[in-house]
Amino acid sequence: MKNLKKISLLFILMVFVVSCACMKDKNTVSGKVESIESGKDGYTAKIATDNKEVYFATISIVNVGGPQNYKQLKEGEEVTLKGEIWKTDTEKHIKVKEIISVK
């Protein structure tokens, strides 16, 4: 009986670890910068993905961890961004915590 409890606990722990690992990719957006709108503390970039989805990426010095991690994106660049994603009725947004790549 003790072995069954240990095996069950180990299985549940493994399922939890695998599900958390899979969720990391869901917080990433890759696509082409279509437009830039400047704001008070940074800017919002409109990102079009290969799947024809559009995300509005809010990028600020504070959210990316300081000026050493902050980059000013330009229209036409291919980017990969990581952060908190949320949706409204008509739009998808990401508060960028890391700029992974810019090409």
C-alpha distances in whole Angstrom, upper triangle without the diagonal:
4,5,5,6,9,10,11,12,14,15,17,18,20,21,23,25,26,27,29,31,32,33,36,38,38,40,43,46,48,52,56,57,60,61,61,62,62,61,61,59,58,58,57,57,56,54,54,51,51,50,53,51,53,51,53,52,53,53,54,54,52,49,49,49,53,56,55,52,55,57,59,59,61,62,61,59,55,52,49,48,44,44,43,43,44,46,49,50,52,52,49,49,47,48,48,46,47,49,48,51,54,56
4,5,5,6,9,10,11,12,14,15,17,18,20,21,23,24,26,27,29,31,32,34,36,37,39,41,45,47,51,54,56,58,60,59,60,61,59,59,56,56,56,55,55,55,53,53,50,50,49,52,50,51,50,51,50,51,51,52,52,50,47,47,47,50,54,52,50,52,54,57,57,60,60,60,57,54,51,47,46,42,42,41,42,43,45,48,50,52,51,48,47,46,46,46,44,44,47,46,49,52,55
4,5,5,6,8,10,10,12,14,15,16,18,20,21,22,24,26,27,29,30,32,34,35,37,39,43,45,49,52,54,57,58,58,59,60,58,59,56,55,55,54,54,53,51,51,48,48,47,50,48,50,48,50,49,50,50,51,51,49,46,46,46,49,52,51,49,51,53,56,55,58,59,58,55,51,49,45,44,41,40,40,41,42,44,47,49,51,50,47,46,45,45,45,43,43,46,44,47,50,52
4,5,5,6,9,10,10,12,14,15,16,18,20,21,23,24,26,27,29,31,33,34,36,38,41,44,47,51,53,55,57,57,57,58,57,58,55,54,54,52,52,52,49,49,46,46,45,48,46,48,46,48,47,48,49,50,51,48,45,45,45,49,52,51,48,51,52,55,54,57,57,56,54,50,48,44,43,40,39,38,39,40,42,45,46,48,47,44,45,43,44,44,42,42,45,43,46,50,52
4,5,5,6,9,10,11,12,14,15,17,18,20,21,23,24,26,27,29,32,32,34,37,40,42,46,50,51,54,55,55,55,56,55,55,52,52,52,50,50,50,48,48,45,46,44,47,45,46,45,47,45,46,47,48,48,46,43,43,43,47,50,49,46,48,50,53,52,55,56,55,52,49,46,42,41,38,37,36,37,38,40,43,44,47,46,43,43,41,41,41,40,40,43,42,45,48,50
4,5,5,6,9,10,10,12,14,15,16,18,20,21,23,24,26,28,30,31,33,35,39,41,44,48,50,52,54,53,54,55,54,54,51,50,51,49,49,49,47,47,44,44,43,46,44,46,44,46,44,45,45,46,46,44,41,41,41,45,48,46,44,46,48,51,50,53,54,53,51,47,44,41,39,36,36,35,36,38,40,43,45,47,45,42,42,40,40,40,38,38,41,39,42,46,48
4,5,5,6,9,10,10,12,14,15,16,18,20,21,23,25,26,29,29,31,34,37,39,43,46,48,51,52,52,53,54,53,54,51,50,50,48,48,48,45,45,42,42,41,44,42,44,42,44,43,44,45,46,46,44,41,41,41,45,48,46,44,46,48,50,49,52,53,52,49,46,43,39,38,35,35,34,35,37,39,42,43,45,44,41,41,39,39,39,37,38,40,38,41,45,47
4,5,5,6,9,10,11,12,14,15,17,19,20,21,23,25,27,28,30,32,35,38,41,45,47,49,51,51,51,52,51,52,49,48,48,46,46,46,43,43,41,41,39,42,40,42,40,42,41,42,43,44,45,43,40,40,40,44,47,46,43,45,47,49,48,51,51,51,48,45,42,38,37,34,33,32,33,34,36,39,41,42,41,38,39,37,38,38,36,37,39,38,40,44,46
4,5,5,6,9,10,11,12,14,15,17,18,20,21,23,26,26,28,31,34,37,40,44,45,48,49,49,50,50,49,49,46,46,46,44,44,44,42,42,40,40,39,42,39,41,39,41,39,40,41,42,42,40,37,37,37,41,44,43,40,42,44,47,46,49,50,49,46,43,40,37,35,32,31,30,31,33,35,38,40,41,40,37,37,35,35,35,34,34,37,35,39,42,45
4,6,5,6,9,10,11,12,14,15,17,18,20,22,24,25,27,29,33,35,38,42,44,46,48,48,49,49,48,49,46,45,45,44,43,43,41,41,38,39,37,40,38,40,38,40,39,40,40,41,41,39,36,36,36,40,43,41,39,41,43,45,45,48,48,47,45,41,38,35,34,30,30,30,31,32,35,38,40,42,40,37,36,34,35,34,32,33,35,34,36,40,42
4,5,5,6,9,10,11,12,14,15,17,19,21,23,23,25,28,31,33,37,40,42,45,46,46,48,48,48,48,45,44,44,42,42,42,39,39,36,36,35,38,36,38,36,39,37,39,39,41,41,39,36,36,36,40,43,41,39,41,42,45,44,46,47,46,43,40,37,33,33,30,29,29,29,31,33,36,38,39,38,35,35,33,34,34,32,32,35,33,36,39,41
4,5,5,6,9,10,11,12,14,16,17,19,21,22,24,26,29,32,35,39,41,43,44,44,45,46,45,46,43,42,42,40,40,40,37,38,35,35,34,37,34,36,34,36,35,36,37,38,39,37,34,34,34,38,41,40,37,39,41,43,42,45,45,45,42,39,36,32,31,28,27,26,27,28,30,33,35,37,35,32,32,31,31,32,30,31,33,32,35,38,40
4,5,5,6,9,10,11,12,14,16,17,20,21,22,25,28,31,34,38,39,42,43,43,44,44,43,44,41,40,40,39,38,38,36,37,34,35,33,36,34,35,34,35,34,35,35,36,36,34,31,31,31,35,38,37,34,36,38,41,40,43,44,43,40,37,34,30,29,26,25,25,26,27,30,33,35,37,35,32,31,29,30,30,28,28,31,29,32,36,38
4,5,5,6,9,10,11,12,14,16,18,19,21,23,27,29,32,36,38,40,42,42,43,44,43,44,41,40,40,38,37,37,35,35,32,32,31,34,33,34,32,34,33,34,35,36,36,35,32,31,31,35,38,36,34,36,37,40,39,42,42,41,39,35,32,29,28,25,25,25,26,27,30,33,35,36,35,31,31,29,30,29,27,28,30,28,31,34,36
4,6,5,6,9,10,11,12,15,17,17,19,22,25,27,31,34,36,39,40,40,41,42,42,43,40,39,38,36,36,35,33,33,30,30,29,32,30,32,30,32,31,33,33,35,36,34,31,31,31,35,38,37,34,35,37,39,38,41,41,40,37,34,31,28,27,24,24,23,23,25,27,30,32,33,32,29,29,27,28,28,27,27,29,27,30,34,36
4,6,5,6,9,10,11,13,16,16,17,20,23,26,30,33,35,37,38,38,39,40,39,40,37,36,36,34,34,34,31,32,29,30,29,31,29,30,29,30,29,30,31,32,33,31,28,28,28,32,35,34,31,33,35,37,36,39,39,39,36,33,30,26,25,21,21,20,21,23,25,28,30,32,30,27,27,25,25,25,24,25,27,26,29,32,35
4,6,5,6,9,10,11,14,15,16,19,22,25,28,32,33,36,37,37,38,39,38,39,36,35,35,33,33,33,30,31,28,29,28,31,29,30,28,30,28,29,30,31,31,30,26,26,26,30,33,32,29,31,32,35,34,37,38,37,34,31,28,24,23,20,20,20,21,23,26,29,31,33,31,27,26,24,25,24,22,23,25,23,26,30,32
4,5,5,6,9,10,12,13,16,17,21,23,26,30,32,34,36,36,38,39,38,39,36,35,35,33,32,32,29,29,26,26,25,28,27,28,27,29,27,29,29,31,32,31,27,27,28,31,34,32,29,31,32,35,33,36,36,35,33,29,27,23,22,19,20,20,20,23,25,28,30,31,29,26,26,24,25,24,23,23,25,22,25,29,31
4,5,5,6,9,11,11,13,16,19,21,25,28,30,33,34,34,35,36,36,37,34,33,32,30,30,29,27,27,24,25,23,26,24,26,24,26,25,27,28,29,30,29,26,25,27,30,33,32,28,30,31,33,32,35,35,34,32,28,26,22,21,18,18,17,17,19,21,25,27,28,26,23,23,21,22,22,21,22,24,22,25,28,30
4,5,5,7,10,10,11,14,17,20,24,27,29,31,33,32,33,34,33,34,31,30,30,28,28,28,25,26,24,25,24,26,24,25,23,25,23,24,25,26,27,26,22,22,23,27,29,28,25,27,28,31,30,33,33,33,30,27,24,20,19,15,15,15,16,18,21,24,27,28,25,22,21,19,20,19,18,18,21,20,23,26,29
4,6,6,8,10,11,13,16,18,22,26,27,30,32,32,33,34,34,35,32,30,30,28,27,27,25,25,22,23,23,25,23,25,23,25,23,24,25,26,27,26,23,22,23,26,29,27,24,26,27,30,28,31,32,31,28,25,22,18,17,14,15,16,17,19,22,26,28,29,26,22,22,19,20,19,18,17,19,17,20,24,26
4,6,6,7,10,11,14,17,20,24,26,28,30,30,32,33,33,34,32,30,29,27,26,25,23,23,20,20,19,22,20,22,21,23,22,24,24,27,28,27,23,22,24,28,30,29,25,27,27,29,28,30,30,29,27,23,21,17,17,14,15,15,15,18,20,23,25,26,24,20,20,18,20,19,18,18,20,18,20,23,25
4,5,5,7,9,13,16,19,23,24,26,28,28,29,30,30,31,29,27,26,24,23,23,21,21,19,20,19,21,19,20,18,20,19,21,21,24,25,24,20,20,22,25,28,27,23,24,25,27,26,28,29,28,26,23,20,16,15,12,12,11,12,14,16,20,22,23,21,17,17,15,16,16,16,16,18,17,19,22,25
4,5,6,7,11,14,17,21,22,25,26,26,27,28,28,29,26,25,24,22,22,22,19,20,18,19,19,21,19,20,17,19,17,19,19,21,22,21,18,17,19,22,24,23,20,21,22,24,23,26,26,26,23,20,17,13,12,9,10,10,11,15,17,21,24,24,21,17,16,14,15,14,13,13,15,13,16,19,22
4,5,5,9,11,14,18,20,22,24,24,26,28,28,29,27,25,24,21,20,20,17,17,14,16,15,18,16,17,15,18,16,18,19,22,23,23,19,18,20,23,25,24,20,21,22,23,22,24,24,23,21,17,15,11,11,9,10,11,11,15,17,21,23,23,20,16,16,13,15,14,14,13,14,12,14,17,20
4,5,8,11,14,18,19,21,23,23,25,26,26,28,26,24,22,20,19,18,16,16,14,15,14,16,14,15,13,16,15,17,18,21,23,22,18,18,21,24,26,25,21,22,22,24,22,24,24,23,21,18,15,12,11,9,9,9,8,11,13,17,19,19,17,13,13,11,13,13,14,14,15,14,16,19,21
4,7,10,14,17,18,20,21,21,22,23,23,25,22,20,19,17,16,16,14,16,14,16,16,17,14,15,12,14,12,14,15,17,19,18,15,14,17,20,22,22,18,18,19,21,19,22,22,22,20,17,14,11,8,6,6,6,6,10,13,16,19,19,16,12,11,8,10,9,10,10,12,12,14,17,20
4,7,10,14,15,17,19,19,21,22,23,24,22,20,18,16,15,15,12,13,11,13,14,15,13,13,11,13,11,13,14,17,19,19,15,14,17,20,21,20,17,17,17,18,17,19,19,19,16,13,10,7,6,4,7,9,8,12,14,18,20,20,16,13,11,9,11,9,10,9,10,9,11,14,16
4,7,10,11,14,16,16,18,20,21,23,21,19,17,14,12,11,8,9,8,10,11,12,10,10,8,10,9,12,13,16,19,19,16,15,18,21,21,21,17,17,16,17,14,16,16,15,13,11,8,6,5,6,8,10,9,12,13,17,19,17,14,11,10,8,11,10,12,11,10,10,11,12,14
4,7,10,12,15,16,19,21,22,25,23,20,17,15,12,11,8,8,6,8,10,11,10,10,10,12,11,14,14,18,20,21,18,17,20,22,22,21,18,17,16,16,13,15,14,13,11,7,6,4,6,9,12,14,13,16,17,19,21,19,16,13,13,11,14,12,14,12,10,9,9,10,11
4,7,9,12,14,17,19,21,24,23,20,17,14,11,9,6,5,4,6,9,9,9,9,9,11,11,15,15,19,21,23,20,19,22,23,23,23,19,18,16,16,12,13,11,10,8,6,6,7,9,12,14,16,15,17,17,20,21,19,16,13,13,13,15,14,16,15,12,12,11,10,10
4,6,9,11,15,18,20,23,22,19,16,13,10,8,5,5,6,8,11,11,11,10,10,12,12,15,15,19,21,23,21,19,23,24,23,23,20,18,15,14,10,10,8,6,6,4,6,9,11,14,17,19,17,19,19,21,23,20,17,15,15,14,17,15,18,16,13,14,12,10,9
4,6,8,11,14,16,20,19,15,12,10,6,6,5,7,9,12,14,13,12,10,10,10,10,12,13,16,18,21,19,18,21,22,21,21,18,16,13,11,8,7,5,5,6,6,7,10,11,15,16,18,17,19,19,20,22,19,16,15,14,14,15,14,17,16,13,14,12,10,11
4,7,10,14,17,20,20,17,13,11,7,5,6,7,10,13,15,12,12,9,10,10,11,14,15,18,21,23,21,21,24,25,24,24,22,19,16,14,10,9,5,6,8,10,11,14,14,18,19,20,19,20,19,20,21,18,15,15,14,15,17,16,20,19,16,18,16,14,14
4,7,10,13,17,17,14,10,8,6,5,8,10,13,16,18,15,14,11,11,10,10,12,13,16,19,21,20,20,23,23,22,23,21,18,15,12,9,8,6,8,10,12,13,15,15,18,19,20,19,20,19,20,21,18,15,15,14,15,16,16,19,19,17,19,17,15,16
4,6,10,13,14,10,7,6,5,6,9,12,16,19,20,18,17,13,12,10,9,10,10,13,16,18,17,17,21,20,19,20,18,15,13,9,8,7,7,10,11,13,13,16,15,18,18,19,18,19,19,20,22,19,16,16,14,14,15,14,18,17,15,18,17,15,16
4,7,10,12,9,6,5,6,8,12,15,18,22,23,20,19,15,13,10,10,10,10,12,15,17,17,18,21,20,19,21,19,16,14,11,11,11,11,14,15,17,16,18,17,19,19,19,19,19,19,19,21,19,16,16,14,15,15,15,18,19,17,20,20,18,20
4,7,8,6,4,6,9,11,15,18,21,25,26,24,22,18,16,12,12,10,10,10,13,15,15,16,19,18,17,19,18,14,13,10,11,12,13,16,17,19,18,20,18,20,19,20,20,21,21,21,23,21,19,18,16,16,15,15,18,18,17,21,21,19,21
4,6,5,5,7,11,13,17,20,23,26,27,25,23,19,17,13,12,9,9,9,12,13,14,15,18,17,16,19,18,14,14,12,14,15,16,20,20,21,20,21,19,20,19,19,19,19,20,20,23,21,18,18,15,15,14,14,17,18,18,22,22,21,23
4,6,8,10,14,17,20,23,26,30,31,29,26,23,20,16,15,11,11,9,11,12,13,15,17,16,15,19,18,15,16,14,16,18,19,23,23,24,22,23,20,21,20,20,21,21,22,22,25,24,21,21,18,17,15,16,17,19,19,23,24,23,26
4,7,10,13,17,19,23,25,29,30,28,26,22,19,15,13,10,8,6,7,8,10,12,13,12,12,15,15,12,13,12,15,17,19,22,21,23,20,21,18,19,17,18,19,20,22,22,25,24,21,20,17,16,13,13,14,16,16,20,21,21,24
4,7,10,14,16,20,22,25,27,25,23,19,16,13,11,8,6,4,7,9,10,11,13,12,11,14,13,9,10,9,11,13,16,19,18,19,17,18,15,16,15,16,18,19,20,21,24,23,20,18,15,14,11,11,13,14,14,17,18,17,20
4,7,10,13,16,19,22,24,22,20,16,13,10,8,6,6,7,10,12,12,12,15,15,14,16,14,11,10,8,9,11,13,16,15,17,15,16,14,16,15,16,16,17,19,19,22,20,17,16,13,12,11,11,13,14,13,17,17,16,19
4,7,9,13,16,19,20,19,16,12,10,6,5,5,6,9,12,14,13,13,17,17,17,19,16,13,12,10,10,11,12,14,14,15,14,15,13,14,14,14,14,15,15,16,19,17,13,12,10,10,9,10,13,14,13,17,17,16,18
4,6,10,12,16,17,16,14,10,8,6,5,7,8,11,14,16,14,14,18,18,18,19,16,13,12,10,8,9,9,11,11,12,10,12,11,13,14,15,14,15,16,17,19,17,13,12,10,10,11,10,14,14,12,15,15,13,15
4,7,10,13,14,12,10,7,6,5,6,9,11,14,18,19,17,17,21,22,21,23,20,17,15,13,10,11,9,11,11,12,11,13,12,15,15,15,14,15,14,15,17,14,11,10,9,10,12,12,16,16,14,16,16,14,16
4,6,10,11,10,8,6,5,6,7,11,12,16,19,20,18,17,21,22,22,22,19,17,15,14,11,11,9,10,10,9,8,10,10,13,14,15,13,14,14,16,18,15,12,10,10,10,12,12,15,15,13,14,14,12,14
4,7,8,6,6,5,7,9,10,14,16,20,22,24,21,21,25,26,25,26,22,21,18,17,14,13,11,10,11,9,10,11,12,15,16,17,15,16,15,17,18,15,12,11,12,13,16,15,19,18,16,16,15,14,15
4,5,5,5,6,8,11,12,16,17,21,24,25,22,21,25,26,26,26,23,22,20,19,16,16,14,12,12,9,10,10,11,14,16,17,14,16,15,18,19,16,14,12,13,13,16,16,18,17,16,15,14,14,14
4,5,7,10,12,15,16,20,21,25,27,29,25,24,28,30,29,29,25,24,22,22,18,18,16,14,13,11,12,12,14,16,19,20,17,19,18,21,21,19,17,15,16,16,20,19,22,20,18,17,16,16,15
4,5,9,11,15,16,20,22,26,28,30,26,26,29,31,31,31,27,27,25,24,21,21,19,17,17,14,14,14,16,17,19,19,16,17,16,19,19,16,15,13,15,16,20,20,22,22,20,19,19,19,19
4,7,10,13,15,19,21,25,28,29,26,26,30,31,31,31,28,26,24,23,20,19,17,15,16,14,15,15,16,18,20,20,17,17,16,17,17,14,13,12,15,16,20,20,23,22,21,21,20,19,19
4,7,10,13,16,19,22,25,26,23,23,27,29,29,29,26,24,23,22,19,19,17,16,16,14,14,14,14,16,17,16,13,13,12,14,14,11,9,8,11,13,16,17,20,20,19,19,19,19,19
4,7,10,13,16,19,23,24,21,21,25,26,26,27,24,22,20,19,16,16,14,14,15,14,13,13,13,15,15,15,12,12,11,12,13,10,8,7,9,10,14,15,18,18,17,18,18,17,18
4,6,10,12,16,19,20,17,17,21,23,23,24,21,19,18,17,14,15,14,15,15,13,12,12,11,12,12,12,9,10,9,11,13,11,7,5,5,7,10,11,15,15,15,16,16,16,18
4,6,10,13,17,17,15,16,19,21,21,22,19,17,16,15,13,14,13,15,15,14,13,13,11,13,12,12,10,10,10,11,14,11,8,6,5,6,9,10,14,15,14,16,17,16,19
4,6,10,13,14,11,12,16,17,17,19,15,13,13,12,11,13,13,15,14,13,11,11,8,10,9,10,9,11,12,14,16,15,11,9,6,5,6,6,10,11,11,13,14,14,17
4,7,10,11,9,10,14,15,15,17,14,12,12,12,11,14,15,17,16,16,13,13,10,11,10,10,10,12,13,15,18,17,13,11,8,6,5,6,9,11,11,15,16,16,19
4,7,9,7,7,11,11,12,13,11,8,9,9,9,13,14,17,15,15,13,13,10,11,10,11,13,15,17,18,22,20,17,15,11,9,7,5,8,9,9,13,14,14,17
4,5,5,6,9,9,9,12,10,7,9,10,11,15,17,20,18,19,16,16,13,13,12,13,15,17,19,21,24,23,20,18,14,12,9,8,9,10,11,15,16,16,19
4,6,6,6,5,6,9,8,6,9,10,13,16,19,22,19,20,17,17,14,14,14,15,18,20,23,24,28,27,23,21,17,15,12,10,9,10,11,15,16,17,20
4,6,5,6,8,11,10,9,12,14,16,20,22,25,22,23,19,19,15,15,13,14,17,19,22,23,27,27,23,21,17,15,11,10,9,11,13,16,18,19,23
4,6,8,10,12,10,9,12,14,15,19,21,23,21,20,17,16,12,11,9,10,13,16,19,21,24,24,21,18,14,11,8,7,5,8,10,14,16,17,21
4,6,8,9,6,6,9,12,13,17,20,21,19,18,15,13,10,10,9,12,15,17,20,23,26,26,22,19,16,12,9,7,4,5,8,11,13,15,18
4,7,8,6,8,11,14,16,20,23,25,22,22,18,17,14,13,12,14,18,20,24,26,29,29,26,23,19,16,12,10,7,8,10,13,16,17,21
4,6,6,7,10,13,16,19,23,25,22,22,19,18,16,15,15,17,20,23,26,28,32,31,27,25,21,18,15,12,10,11,12,15,17,18,21
4,5,5,8,11,14,17,21,23,20,21,18,18,16,17,17,20,22,25,28,29,33,32,28,26,22,19,16,14,12,12,12,15,16,16,20
4,6,8,12,14,18,21,23,20,20,18,17,16,16,17,20,23,26,29,31,35,33,30,27,24,20,18,15,13,11,11,13,14,15,18
4,7,10,12,16,19,20,17,17,14,14,12,13,14,17,19,22,25,28,31,30,26,23,20,17,14,11,9,8,7,10,11,12,16
4,7,9,13,16,18,15,16,13,14,12,13,14,17,19,22,24,26,29,28,24,22,18,16,13,10,10,9,8,11,12,12,15
4,6,9,13,15,12,13,11,12,11,14,15,18,20,22,24,26,29,27,24,21,18,16,14,11,12,10,8,11,10,9,12
4,7,10,13,11,13,11,14,13,15,17,19,20,22,24,25,28,26,23,21,18,16,15,13,14,13,10,13,12,10,12
4,7,9,7,9,8,11,11,14,16,19,19,21,22,24,27,24,21,19,17,15,15,12,14,13,10,12,11,8,10
4,6,6,9,10,13,14,17,19,21,21,23,24,25,27,25,21,20,18,17,18,16,18,16,13,15,13,10,10
4,6,9,10,14,15,19,20,22,21,23,23,24,26,23,20,19,18,18,19,17,20,19,15,17,15,11,11
4,7,9,13,15,19,21,23,22,24,24,25,27,24,21,20,19,19,20,18,21,19,16,16,14,10,9
4,6,10,12,16,19,21,21,23,24,25,27,24,21,19,18,17,18,16,18,16,13,13,10,7,6
4,7,10,14,17,19,19,21,22,24,26,24,20,18,17,16,18,15,17,15,11,11,8,6,5
4,6,10,13,16,16,19,20,23,25,23,19,16,15,13,14,12,14,11,8,8,5,5,6
4,7,10,13,13,17,19,21,24,22,19,15,14,12,13,10,11,9,6,5,5,7,9
4,7,10,11,14,16,19,22,21,17,14,12,8,9,6,8,6,5,6,7,9,12
4,7,9,12,15,19,22,21,17,14,11,8,8,6,6,5,6,7,10,12,16
4,6,10,13,16,20,20,16,12,10,6,5,4,5,7,9,10,13,15,19
4,7,10,13,17,17,14,11,8,5,5,7,8,10,13,14,17,19,22
4,7,10,14,14,11,7,6,4,7,9,11,13,14,15,18,19,22
4,7,10,11,9,6,5,6,8,11,14,16,18,19,21,22,25
4,7,8,6,4,6,9,11,14,17,19,20,22,23,24,26
4,5,5,6,8,11,14,17,20,22,23,25,26,27,29
4,6,9,11,15,17,20,23,25,26,28,29,29,31
4,7,10,14,17,20,23,25,25,26,27,27,28
4,7,10,13,16,19,21,21,23,23,23,25
4,7,10,13,16,18,18,19,20,21,23
4,7,9,13,14,15,17,18,19,21
4,6,9,11,12,14,16,16,19
4,6,9,11,14,16,17,20
4,6,7,10,12,14,17
4,7,9,13,15,18
4,6,9,11,15
4,6,8,11
4,7,10
4,7
4
